[in-house]
Amino acid sequence: MSADWYEGLDEASKATVDAAIEKANANNKEWTFAAEKKEIEMLEAAGVTVTTPSDEALEEFKNRSQAVWDELMPEGSVAEMQTLADASRE
């Protein structure tokens, strides 16, 4: 969505757009989780072994990944990406 377009809206229209975005995001998350479940089932039915890492393994992966973010990503983008990621969890 264009920031210029959005900023040109009156408050009532912004509220309508904001509500539509919130609903669309919720629907997208629901669809994504359902699709993931179905895709895993299809992979397993095709004979693929699907491994789900433990919480400890995920935490280790997260920590090791974050340790190199500043080396791999353009300056300033880590904080911006983290802000966007945090907002998507709401």
Secondary structure, DSSP 8 states (H G I E B T S, - for coil): --HHHHHTS-HHHHHHHHHHHHHHHHHHHHHHHHHHHHHHHHHHHTT-------HHHHHHHHHHHHHTHHHHS-TTHHHHHHHHHHHHT-
